[in-house]
Amino acid sequence: MASVTFKNVFKNYGDVEVIKDFTLEVEDKEFIIFVGPSGCGKSTNLRMLAGLEEITAGEILIGDRVVNDVPPKDRDIAMVFQSYALYPHMTVYDNMAFGLKLRKTPKDEITRRVNEAAEILGITELLQRKPKALSGGQRQRVAVGRAIVREPAVFLMDEPLSNLDAKLRVSARAEISKLHQRLQTTFIYVTHDQVEAMTMADRIVVLHAGILQQADSPRNLYNFPHNIFVAGFIGSPSMNFFDATLVKEEQKMYLDSGDFRIEVPSDKMETYKAYIGKQVIFGIRPEDVHVPQYAPVDITPAPISGSIEIVELLGSELILFVNAGSNSFVAKVDTRYEVKPGDSVDLVCNMKNMHIFDKETELAVR
């Protein structure tokens, strides 16, 4: 078991800086997930930790040991790749045992570890098959099993579920979470799928353009995003943003977008008073925008009127794409509401869950 530390890590490819002053401490036994858009540097960080990429500057520690110059095989890590990287000519047993054989592990110890990992993953009956005879989900389990048998201090997983269909991904997420609880080992996991991150991680690390934006629990990332990028990236559909001016009239505070005016709850006025008369960015999540007849009874009503452009029924959710003058936004409303494109609609916002961001810095105002 081991902690992992990134200290002021940089990574350049020629003149292109892809990781910029990345600092992070991962606690022993923690399940950390890196998320961000394509090209943000999440897989690069994982590969530098694994020793598959050299760092340009800074230090990476596994436990108390600096591993900058330690070969991958000596870092006490095991990695599961997106492609699974199984040897097609070997059986499942031999694929899982291969790394142990290279280390000259005794045969009886190899047998014990492989059988134990196969039992944990429910693939005992597959040990004599070859990869071509396996489904995508079975191959994914074999790849994880090959990592388990090494009994590493740190597990690294680079988008291990991306090749699975939607239904299988749900069950695979649960299996990996149970595996982490059972093994009590440090997991560092990369994905572009925020649902995986929100449901599995102890902490989520959000990256953008090689820069760490926020590292926090899933709940805090959702409720207290540090900046506009995090607010827009976490949540589906993403948060709505409106340019607005914060104004105060007769002891009340309002957000004025030009197309609509919304009252700010009185308990938030003290927080935002320094921005009175200034341009800000108002954020509200689609799930906090309701049709009045199905709105929660305890919300502070704040109306927005508009016309509906698109309606998406997703079984348990009804997604409305609404145009309100120069603003377009998304609402996630009760499925009992009957509406079609072109209809006019009046919506209310739950302002208890509103967000205000500084127009210049794009940082959250709190």
Disulfide bonds with the S-S distance in Angstrom:
none
